């Protein structure tokens, strides 16, 4: 679930940190160590959806590239 504006202010956040640092809000790392895993998961889901739309629903390379805001070359790599 995503929260916006006023909703976010009412969200109770427990800063439990990670195995490296006890607090996210006081972490010295420039990027969260979990960010890369989240990005990879999102890419895998995007690629599966792209394959489904291409193979099952027949969307063309150009349509997929536009829908997912990627280059046609990226779509070609995913569907091969």
C-alpha positions as CSV (number, residue, x, y, z in Angstrom):
1,X,0.0,0.0,0.0
2,X,1.3,3.5,-0.8
3,X,0.7,6.5,1.4
4,X,0.6,10.1,0.2
5,X,0.7,13.4,2.0
6,X,-1.6,13.5,5.1
7,X,-2.0,9.8,5.1
8,X,1.8,9.4,5.5
9,X,1.7,11.6,8.6
10,X,-0.7,9.2,10.3
11,X,1.4,6.1,9.4
12,X,3.1,4.6,12.4
13,X,6.7,3.8,11.5
14,X,8.9,1.6,13.7
15,X,12.5,2.4,12.9
16,X,14.0,-1.0,13.5
17,X,17.0,-0.6,11.2
18,X,18.7,-3.7,9.8
19,X,21.5,-6.1,10.7
20,X,24.1,-3.4,10.0
21,X,22.6,-0.4,11.8
22,X,20.0,-0.2,14.5
23,X,18.2,2.8,13.0
24,X,17.3,3.6,9.4
25,X,16.9,7.3,10.2
26,X,20.5,7.5,11.5
27,X,22.1,5.1,9.0
28,X,25.3,6.5,7.4
29,X,24.9,4.5,4.1
30,X,24.1,6.6,1.0
31,X,21.5,4.0,-0.1
32,X,19.6,1.4,1.8
33,X,21.1,-2.0,1.5
34,X,17.6,-3.4,0.6
35,X,17.0,-1.0,-2.3
36,X,18.7,-3.1,-4.9
37,X,16.7,-6.2,-4.0
38,X,13.5,-4.2,-4.3
39,X,14.5,-2.9,-7.7
40,X,15.3,-6.4,-8.9
41,X,12.0,-7.7,-7.7
42,X,10.2,-4.9,-9.5
43,X,12.1,-5.7,-12.8
44,X,11.3,-9.4,-12.6
45,X,7.6,-8.6,-12.2
46,X,7.7,-6.0,-15.0
47,X,9.4,-8.5,-17.3
48,X,6.8,-11.3,-16.5
49,X,4.0,-8.9,-17.3
50,X,5.7,-7.8,-20.5
51,X,6.1,-11.4,-21.6
52,X,2.5,-12.1,-20.8
53,X,1.2,-9.1,-22.7
54,X,3.4,-10.1,-25.7
55,X,2.7,-13.8,-25.8
56,X,-0.8,-14.1,-24.6
57,X,-2.4,-10.8,-25.6
58,X,-0.3,-10.1,-28.7
59,X,1.0,-6.6,-27.9
60,X,3.7,-5.5,-30.3
61,X,7.3,-4.4,-29.3
62,X,6.5,-0.8,-29.9
63,X,3.3,-0.9,-27.7
64,X,5.2,-2.6,-24.9
65,X,8.1,-0.1,-25.0
66,X,5.7,2.8,-24.8
67,X,3.5,1.2,-22.1
68,X,6.5,0.3,-19.8
69,X,8.6,3.4,-20.7
70,X,11.6,1.4,-21.9
71,X,13.4,1.2,-25.2
72,X,12.4,-1.2,-27.9
73,X,15.8,-2.9,-27.5
74,X,15.0,-3.5,-23.8
75,X,11.7,-5.2,-24.9
76,X,13.6,-7.4,-27.4
77,X,16.0,-8.5,-24.7
78,X,13.2,-9.4,-22.3
79,X,11.1,-11.4,-24.8
80,X,13.9,-13.4,-26.4
